[in-house]
Amino acid sequence: MCFGRCTRCIGYKLLILALLSIVANILLYFPNGETRFASEHHLGKYVECLHGILGGGFLVLIPAAVFIGLHNDCCGCSGHEDCGKSCAMLSSVLAAFVGILGSGYCIIVSALGLSHGPYCFTHLERNWVYPFTESSGGYLFEYDKWSECQEPQNIVQWNVTLFSILLCLGGIEFILCFIQIVNGILGGLRGLCCSHEEV
């Protein structure tokens, strides 16, 4: 069984997921494709946390690059064959922990963003407020109340869709990084056992 091949496969998947997270987070900044709400600082506090760009994006790109960079023959430690696969696989575990942190941050902020609801201009308050904070996420199933937000138009649908996408992407990234932790430990231990047997 080649643990290195599995690691590279996970790396490519993480690369795609990280890029999708970055795109989804950027879209959150521009409701309906309009830039004025960002320039006027009329975005929700959880939109500005950069959880898709930093957490699910760049912090996941680090382990993705490490996993993809593993050699086909699984020889790590700058090519020293006495270390072999064990060094490369065990070092990939550290990179996977970085991915766990990034994806975990993305999951938490996305869940909070969904629970808190959007920041919008309402016809009741005649002001920019968070109209759904007290519902603790209950507004997600009360579609008739979504029309309370007048500006930006369709902001509830926009936020719910993108925060849900980021929550799912972060969850998949978290699972893949956890799988790589197990894969890296097993691959590293197998490499150590093989090197002891050869001695």
C-alpha positions in Angstrom: 0.0 0.0 0.0 1.4 3.4 -1.0 0.6 5.9 1.7 2.3 8.6 -0.4 -0.1 8.2 -3.3 -3.0 8.6 -0.9 -1.4 11.7 0.5 -1.0 13.3 -2.9 -4.6 12.5 -3.8 -5.7 14.3 -0.6 -3.5 17.2 -1.5 -5.1 17.7 -4.9 -8.6 17.6 -3.3 -7.6 20.1 -0.7 -6.2 22.4 -3.3 -9.5 22.5 -5.2 -11.5 22.9 -1.9 -9.2 25.7 -0.7 -9.7 27.6 -4.0 -13.4 27.2 -3.8 -13.4 28.5 -0.3 -11.5 31.6 -1.3 -14.0 32.3 -4.2 -17.0 31.8 -1.9 -15.6 34.1 0.7 -14.9 36.8 -1.9 -18.4 36.5 -3.1 -19.7 37.2 0.4 -18.1 40.6 0.2 -20.1 41.6 -2.9 -23.8 40.8 -2.4 -25.5 40.6 -5.8 -22.2 41.5 -7.3 -22.3 45.1 -5.9 -19.2 46.7 -4.4 -20.9 49.6 -2.6 -21.9 47.6 0.5 -18.2 46.7 1.2 -17.0 50.2 0.6 -19.8 51.6 2.9 -18.9 49.0 5.6 -22.4 47.5 5.5 -21.2 43.9 5.7 -21.8 41.5 8.6 -19.1 40.9 11.2 -18.7 37.3 10.2 -18.3 38.2 6.6 -15.2 40.2 7.5 -13.6 37.3 9.4 -11.9 36.1 6.2 -12.7 32.5 7.3 -12.9 31.3 3.7 -9.8 33.2 2.5 -7.5 32.6 5.5 -9.0 29.6 7.2 -10.4 27.3 4.5 -8.2 28.9 1.9 -4.6 29.8 2.6 -4.2 27.6 5.8 -5.5 24.6 3.8 -3.3 25.5 0.8 -0.2 24.9 3.0 -0.9 21.2 3.7 -2.2 20.8 0.1 1.2 21.9 -1.2 3.1 19.7 1.2 1.0 16.6 0.3 1.3 17.2 -3.4 5.0 17.7 -3.1 5.7 14.3 -1.7 7.8 12.2 -4.0 6.5 9.2 -5.9 9.0 6.9 -4.1 8.0 8.4 -0.7 11.6 9.3 0.1 11.7 12.3 2.4 14.3 14.1 4.4 15.8 15.9 1.4 16.3 12.6 -0.5 18.2 10.8 2.2 17.0 7.2 1.7 18.0 6.1 5.3 15.1 8.3 6.5 12.8 7.2 3.6 9.2 7.4 3.7 8.7 7.7 7.4 10.2 11.2 7.6 8.1 12.6 4.8 4.9 11.0 6.0 5.3 12.0 9.6 6.1 15.6 8.5 2.9 15.6 6.5 1.0 15.0 9.8 2.2 18.5 11.0 1.0 20.1 7.8 -2.4 18.3 8.3 -2.7 19.9 11.7 -2.4 23.3 10.1 -5.2 22.3 7.7 -7.3 21.1 10.7 -6.9 24.6 12.3 -7.8 26.4 9.1 -10.8 24.3 8.2 -12.0 24.3 11.9 -11.9 28.1 11.8 -13.9 28.1 8.6 -16.5 25.8 10.1 -16.9 27.8 13.3 -17.3 31.2 11.6 -19.6 29.8 8.9 -21.8 28.2 11.6 -21.9 31.5 13.6 -22.6 33.5 10.4 -25.6 31.2 9.6 -26.9 31.4 13.2 -26.4 35.2 13.6 -28.0 36.1 10.2 -27.1 38.9 7.8 -26.5 42.6 8.5 -29.1 44.5 6.5 -31.3 47.6 6.2 -34.8 46.8 7.4 -38.1 48.7 6.9 -39.1 48.2 10.5 -35.9 49.7 12.1 -35.1 52.1 9.3 -31.5 51.3 10.1 -28.8 48.8 9.5 -29.2 46.0 12.0 -28.9 42.2 12.6 -32.7 41.4 12.5 -32.4 37.7 13.2 -29.8 37.5 16.0 -32.4 36.5 18.7 -33.8 33.6 16.5 -30.6 31.6 17.0 -30.7 30.3 13.5 -34.5 29.8 13.5 -34.9 32.4 10.7 -33.4 29.8 8.3 -36.7 28.0 8.2 -38.9 31.2 8.4 -38.8 32.2 4.8 -41.6 34.8 5.2 -39.3 36.9 7.5 -36.5 37.1 5.0 -38.2 40.0 3.2 -37.5 42.2 6.3 -34.1 42.8 4.8 -34.5 45.4 2.1 -30.9 46.2 1.4 -28.9 44.5 0.0 -31.6 42.7 -2.0 -31.8 39.0 -1.4 -29.1 39.2 1.2 -30.5 36.4 3.3 -30.4 34.0 0.4 -27.0 35.2 -0.5 -25.5 34.7 3.0 -27.3 31.4 3.7 -26.1 29.9 0.4 -22.4 31.1 0.7 -22.1 30.4 4.4 -23.6 26.9 3.9 -21.1 26.3 1.0 -18.2 27.4 3.2 -19.5 25.2 6.1 -19.6 22.2 3.8 -16.2 23.0 2.2 -14.6 23.4 5.7 -16.1 20.2 6.9 -14.8 18.2 3.9 -11.3 19.8 4.4 -11.4 18.9 8.1 -12.2 15.3 7.3 -9.5 15.1 4.6 -6.9 16.5 7.0 -7.9 14.1 9.7 -7.6 11.2 7.3 -4.2 12.4 6.4 -3.2 12.5 10.0 -4.1 8.8 10.3 -2.5 8.1 6.9 0.7 9.9 7.8 1.1 8.2 11.1 0.5 4.8 9.6 2.8 5.5 6.7 5.5 6.9 8.9 5.3 3.9 11.3 5.3 1.4 8.4 8.4 3.1 7.0 10.1 3.0 10.4 9.2 -0.7 10.8 10.5 -1.5 7.3 13.8 0.3 8.0 14.2 -1.6 11.3 13.6 -4.9 9.5 16.2 -4.0 6.8 18.7 -3.4 9.6 
